[in-house]
């Protein structure tokens, strides 16, 4: 069924919930179809995280939080890029922003942005991930996508709860206003 769903898809996003593990063997079909796989590992300690191994072996784009990392985000990103097929690693660092690492350039730190202040950080990492994927699919440029994603996450922390609706137009306005 997963293979059938890939037809016409531009991206497959796999959660690390246990029941998704059965979809991992279809990853070569996604690669053959030119469909990148993105995974958000949430809070891992390092590139050797045993539970995450199947997803890491399949993913083109890897997200995680720096919250529990035992090494620096840059060292963790380098380890992920050297050991697995991922082309892009984005590590959320809370109030410190995020780290973007790609195979073709050194890692880049992007500062956090909270244009509406900070009220509730619930869902900020998910907003960073979703914002990145949205803008990366639209532009193909991971750097531009990460810049916009930090604003998406920053808007998410400016509201209580996770029922935040952020439009692309609002993100554009905020980016124009900040120069």
ZAKOLKOL-641933 format. One record per residue (C-alpha): chain; residue number from 1; y, x, z. Coordinates in nm, 4 decimals, m for minus. Layout:
// residues N
pt kette: A nr: NUM north: Y east: X up: Z
...
***
This chain:
// residues 179
pt kette: A nr: 1 north: 0.0000 east: 0.0000 up: 0.0000
pt kette: A nr: 2 north: 0.2438 east: 0.2831 up: 0.0829
pt kette: A nr: 3 north: 0.1856 east: 0.4318 up: m0.2601
pt kette: A nr: 4 north: 0.2677 east: 0.0968 up: m0.4207
pt kette: A nr: 5 north: 0.5904 east: 0.0711 up: m0.2207
pt kette: A nr: 6 north: 0.7046 east: 0.4068 up: m0.3580
pt kette: A nr: 7 north: 0.7477 east: 0.2638 up: m0.7062
pt kette: A nr: 8 north: 1.1214 east: 0.2505 up: m0.7657
pt kette: A nr: 9 north: 1.2028 east: 0.3867 up: m0.4185
pt kette: A nr: 10 north: 1.4697 east: 0.6545 up: m0.3777
pt kette: A nr: 11 north: 1.3651 east: 0.7464 up: m0.0238
pt kette: A nr: 12 north: 1.0888 east: 0.6775 up: 0.2279
pt kette: A nr: 13 north: 1.1864 east: 0.6822 up: 0.5941
pt kette: A nr: 14 north: 0.8934 east: 0.7125 up: 0.8319
pt kette: A nr: 15 north: 0.9196 east: 0.6488 up: 1.2020
pt kette: A nr: 16 north: 0.7117 east: 0.8617 up: 1.4366
pt kette: A nr: 17 north: 0.5452 east: 0.5566 up: 1.5908
pt kette: A nr: 18 north: 0.1717 east: 0.6145 up: 1.6173
pt kette: A nr: 19 north: 0.0760 east: 0.3366 up: 1.3747
pt kette: A nr: 20 north: 0.2684 east: 0.5137 up: 1.0960
pt kette: A nr: 21 north: 0.0392 east: 0.8161 up: 1.1219
pt kette: A nr: 22 north: m0.2011 east: 0.6415 up: 0.8813
pt kette: A nr: 23 north: 0.0683 east: 0.6529 up: 0.6088
pt kette: A nr: 24 north: 0.1071 east: 1.0307 up: 0.6235
pt kette: A nr: 25 north: m0.1839 east: 1.1024 up: 0.3827
pt kette: A nr: 26 north: 0.0197 east: 0.9215 up: 0.1137
pt kette: A nr: 27 north: 0.2956 east: 1.1826 up: 0.1404
pt kette: A nr: 28 north: 0.1703 east: 1.3796 up: m0.1632
pt kette: A nr: 29 north: 0.2037 east: 1.0597 up: m0.3675
pt kette: A nr: 30 north: 0.5660 east: 1.0334 up: m0.2545
pt kette: A nr: 31 north: 0.6276 east: 1.3960 up: m0.3501
pt kette: A nr: 32 north: 0.4614 east: 1.3428 up: m0.6883
pt kette: A nr: 33 north: 0.6810 east: 1.0354 up: m0.7438
pt kette: A nr: 34 north: 0.9908 east: 1.2376 up: m0.6552
pt kette: A nr: 35 north: 1.0549 east: 1.0258 up: m0.3459
pt kette: A nr: 36 north: 1.1744 east: 1.2329 up: m0.0495
pt kette: A nr: 37 north: 1.0446 east: 1.1437 up: 0.2953
pt kette: A nr: 38 north: 1.2830 east: 1.1438 up: 0.5912
pt kette: A nr: 39 north: 1.1718 east: 1.1421 up: 0.9524
pt kette: A nr: 40 north: 1.3638 east: 1.1237 up: 1.2798
pt kette: A nr: 41 north: 1.1629 east: 1.3141 up: 1.5387
pt kette: A nr: 42 north: 1.3941 east: 1.2000 up: 1.8192
pt kette: A nr: 43 north: 1.3607 east: 1.4431 up: 2.1115
pt kette: A nr: 44 north: 1.1292 east: 1.7346 up: 2.0427
pt kette: A nr: 45 north: 1.1159 east: 2.0673 up: 2.2242
pt kette: A nr: 46 north: 1.0474 east: 2.2965 up: 1.9295
pt kette: A nr: 47 north: 0.9028 east: 2.3338 up: 1.5800
pt kette: A nr: 48 north: 0.5528 east: 2.3451 up: 1.7303
pt kette: A nr: 49 north: 0.5716 east: 1.9896 up: 1.8694
pt kette: A nr: 50 north: 0.2062 east: 1.8839 up: 1.8416
pt kette: A nr: 51 north: 0.2689 east: 1.5115 up: 1.8050
pt kette: A nr: 52 north: 0.5202 east: 1.5634 up: 1.5223
pt kette: A nr: 53 north: 0.3059 east: 1.7985 up: 1.3106
pt kette: A nr: 54 north: 0.1844 east: 1.5373 up: 1.0564
pt kette: A nr: 55 north: 0.5381 east: 1.4103 up: 0.9960
pt kette: A nr: 56 north: 0.6778 east: 1.7633 up: 0.9706
pt kette: A nr: 57 north: 0.4147 east: 1.8494 up: 0.7103
pt kette: A nr: 58 north: 0.5271 east: 1.5512 up: 0.5003
pt kette: A nr: 59 north: 0.9049 east: 1.5379 up: 0.5450
pt kette: A nr: 60 north: 1.1745 east: 1.6508 up: 0.3024
pt kette: A nr: 61 north: 1.4493 east: 1.5617 up: 0.5506
pt kette: A nr: 62 north: 1.4069 east: 1.6119 up: 0.9268
pt kette: A nr: 63 north: 1.6293 east: 1.4746 up: 1.2017
pt kette: A nr: 64 north: 1.6040 east: 1.5436 up: 1.5716
pt kette: A nr: 65 north: 1.8119 east: 1.5623 up: 1.8843
pt kette: A nr: 66 north: 1.9040 east: 1.8889 up: 2.0539
pt kette: A nr: 67 north: 1.8622 east: 1.7174 up: 2.3901
pt kette: A nr: 68 north: 1.5262 east: 1.8769 up: 2.4777
pt kette: A nr: 69 north: 1.5172 east: 2.1788 up: 2.2454
pt kette: A nr: 70 north: 1.3957 east: 2.4994 up: 2.4081
pt kette: A nr: 71 north: 1.5715 east: 2.7167 up: 2.1479
pt kette: A nr: 72 north: 1.9162 east: 2.6880 up: 1.9945
pt kette: A nr: 73 north: 1.9646 east: 2.4214 up: 1.7279
pt kette: A nr: 74 north: 2.0153 east: 2.6966 up: 1.4670
pt kette: A nr: 75 north: 1.6915 east: 2.8720 up: 1.5650
pt kette: A nr: 76 north: 1.5033 east: 2.5418 up: 1.5717
pt kette: A nr: 77 north: 1.6362 east: 2.4457 up: 1.2272
pt kette: A nr: 78 north: 1.5395 east: 2.7870 up: 1.0897
pt kette: A nr: 79 north: 1.1872 east: 2.7486 up: 1.2297
pt kette: A nr: 80 north: 1.1532 east: 2.3992 up: 1.0818
pt kette: A nr: 81 north: 1.2738 east: 2.5142 up: 0.7395
pt kette: A nr: 82 north: 1.0477 east: 2.8193 up: 0.7370
pt kette: A nr: 83 north: 0.7283 east: 2.6432 up: 0.8484
pt kette: A nr: 84 north: 0.7491 east: 2.3060 up: 0.6784
pt kette: A nr: 85 north: 0.8484 east: 2.1632 up: 0.3381
pt kette: A nr: 86 north: 1.1748 east: 2.0111 up: 0.4651
pt kette: A nr: 87 north: 1.4795 east: 2.0939 up: 0.2522
pt kette: A nr: 88 north: 1.7279 east: 1.9522 up: 0.5033
pt kette: A nr: 89 north: 1.7362 east: 1.9563 up: 0.8833
pt kette: A nr: 90 north: 2.0041 east: 1.7692 up: 1.0781
pt kette: A nr: 91 north: 2.0123 east: 1.8158 up: 1.4541
pt kette: A nr: 92 north: 2.2248 east: 1.5807 up: 1.6613
pt kette: A nr: 93 north: 2.4000 east: 1.7565 up: 1.9480
pt kette: A nr: 94 north: 2.5721 east: 1.4627 up: 2.1185
pt kette: A nr: 95 north: 2.9340 east: 1.5349 up: 2.2052
pt kette: A nr: 96 north: 2.9007 east: 1.8746 up: 2.0363
pt kette: A nr: 97 north: 2.8448 east: 1.7160 up: 1.6942
pt kette: A nr: 98 north: 2.5531 east: 1.8196 up: 1.4782
pt kette: A nr: 99 north: 2.3988 east: 2.1133 up: 1.3001
pt kette: A nr: 100 north: 2.3133 east: 2.0867 up: 0.9310
pt kette: A nr: 101 north: 2.0668 east: 2.3351 up: 0.7869
pt kette: A nr: 102 north: 1.9471 east: 2.3476 up: 0.4269
pt kette: A nr: 103 north: 1.7271 east: 2.5927 up: 0.2444
pt kette: A nr: 104 north: 2.0077 east: 2.7221 up: 0.0260
pt kette: A nr: 105 north: 2.2802 east: 2.7946 up: 0.2849
pt kette: A nr: 106 north: 2.3240 east: 2.9136 up: 0.6430
pt kette: A nr: 107 north: 2.3339 east: 2.6414 up: 0.9111
pt kette: A nr: 108 north: 2.6672 east: 2.4653 up: 0.9588
pt kette: A nr: 109 north: 2.8056 east: 2.3077 up: 1.2753
pt kette: A nr: 110 north: 3.0006 east: 1.9849 up: 1.2313
pt kette: A nr: 111 north: 3.2093 east: 1.8757 up: 1.5300
pt kette: A nr: 112 north: 3.1669 east: 1.5320 up: 1.6814
pt kette: A nr: 113 north: 3.4272 east: 1.2719 up: 1.5926
pt kette: A nr: 114 north: 3.4944 east: 0.9644 up: 1.8025
pt kette: A nr: 115 north: 3.7871 east: 0.7911 up: 1.6300
pt kette: A nr: 116 north: 3.7655 east: 0.4902 up: 1.8625
pt kette: A nr: 117 north: 3.6846 east: 0.6823 up: 2.1820
pt kette: A nr: 118 north: 3.3510 east: 0.6873 up: 2.3606
pt kette: A nr: 119 north: 3.2270 east: 0.3715 up: 2.5275
pt kette: A nr: 120 north: 2.8484 east: 0.3791 up: 2.4864
pt kette: A nr: 121 north: 2.6338 east: 0.6507 up: 2.3281
pt kette: A nr: 122 north: 2.3351 east: 0.4218 up: 2.2709
pt kette: A nr: 123 north: 2.2262 east: 0.4517 up: 1.9096
pt kette: A nr: 124 north: 2.4514 east: 0.7443 up: 1.8193
pt kette: A nr: 125 north: 2.1611 east: 0.9533 up: 1.6902
pt kette: A nr: 126 north: 2.0286 east: 0.6635 up: 1.4854
pt kette: A nr: 127 north: 2.3790 east: 0.6085 up: 1.3430
pt kette: A nr: 128 north: 2.4001 east: 0.9793 up: 1.2536
pt kette: A nr: 129 north: 2.0625 east: 0.9608 up: 1.0793
pt kette: A nr: 130 north: 2.1364 east: 0.6355 up: 0.8943
pt kette: A nr: 131 north: 2.4856 east: 0.7471 up: 0.7968
pt kette: A nr: 132 north: 2.3544 east: 1.0765 up: 0.6648
pt kette: A nr: 133 north: 2.0813 east: 0.9136 up: 0.4582
pt kette: A nr: 134 north: 2.3197 east: 0.6536 up: 0.3157
pt kette: A nr: 135 north: 2.5761 east: 0.9083 up: 0.2032
pt kette: A nr: 136 north: 2.3193 east: 1.1675 up: 0.0930
pt kette: A nr: 137 north: 2.1515 east: 0.9135 up: m0.1338
pt kette: A nr: 138 north: 2.4920 east: 0.8153 up: m0.2721
pt kette: A nr: 139 north: 2.6191 east: 1.1677 up: m0.3351
pt kette: A nr: 140 north: 2.3273 east: 1.4105 up: m0.3282
pt kette: A nr: 141 north: 2.5528 east: 1.6393 up: m0.1229
pt kette: A nr: 142 north: 2.4150 east: 1.7077 up: 0.2263
pt kette: A nr: 143 north: 2.7425 east: 1.8617 up: 0.3477
pt kette: A nr: 144 north: 2.9539 east: 1.5630 up: 0.2459
pt kette: A nr: 145 north: 2.6887 east: 1.3294 up: 0.3861
pt kette: A nr: 146 north: 2.6851 east: 1.5110 up: 0.7207
pt kette: A nr: 147 north: 3.0660 east: 1.5003 up: 0.7459
pt kette: A nr: 148 north: 3.0620 east: 1.1258 up: 0.6899
pt kette: A nr: 149 north: 2.7626 east: 1.0761 up: 0.9199
pt kette: A nr: 150 north: 2.9498 east: 1.2333 up: 1.2111
pt kette: A nr: 151 north: 3.2190 east: 0.9693 up: 1.1641
pt kette: A nr: 152 north: 2.9567 east: 0.6930 up: 1.1456
pt kette: A nr: 153 north: 2.8050 east: 0.8171 up: 1.4735
pt kette: A nr: 154 north: 3.1535 east: 0.8492 up: 1.6212
pt kette: A nr: 155 north: 3.2262 east: 0.4861 up: 1.5370
pt kette: A nr: 156 north: 2.8961 east: 0.3815 up: 1.6936
pt kette: A nr: 157 north: 2.9873 east: 0.5376 up: 2.0295
pt kette: A nr: 158 north: 3.3193 east: 0.3521 up: 2.0310
pt kette: A nr: 159 north: 3.1495 east: 0.0156 up: 2.0862
pt kette: A nr: 160 north: 2.9204 east: m0.1215 up: 2.3551
pt kette: A nr: 161 north: 2.5571 east: m0.1602 up: 2.2533
pt kette: A nr: 162 north: 2.4018 east: m0.1130 up: 1.9146
pt kette: A nr: 163 north: 2.5427 east: m0.4130 up: 1.7301
pt kette: A nr: 164 north: 2.8106 east: m0.2121 up: 1.5506
pt kette: A nr: 165 north: 2.8989 east: m0.2912 up: 1.1906
pt kette: A nr: 166 north: 3.0654 east: m0.0007 up: 1.0148
pt kette: A nr: 167 north: 3.1729 east: m0.0324 up: 0.6537
pt kette: A nr: 168 north: 3.1987 east: 0.2511 up: 0.4039
pt kette: A nr: 169 north: 3.5632 east: 0.1527 up: 0.3554
pt kette: A nr: 170 north: 3.6343 east: 0.2027 up: 0.7259
pt kette: A nr: 171 north: 3.4698 east: 0.5466 up: 0.7174
pt kette: A nr: 172 north: 3.6773 east: 0.6362 up: 0.4091
pt kette: A nr: 173 north: 3.9971 east: 0.5231 up: 0.5855
pt kette: A nr: 174 north: 3.9159 east: 0.7300 up: 0.8939
pt kette: A nr: 175 north: 3.8415 east: 1.0390 up: 0.6857
pt kette: A nr: 176 north: 4.1648 east: 1.0008 up: 0.4882
pt kette: A nr: 177 north: 4.3630 east: 0.9574 up: 0.8090
pt kette: A nr: 178 north: 4.2151 east: 1.2724 up: 0.9635
pt kette: A nr: 179 north: 4.2831 east: 1.4804 up: 0.6535
***
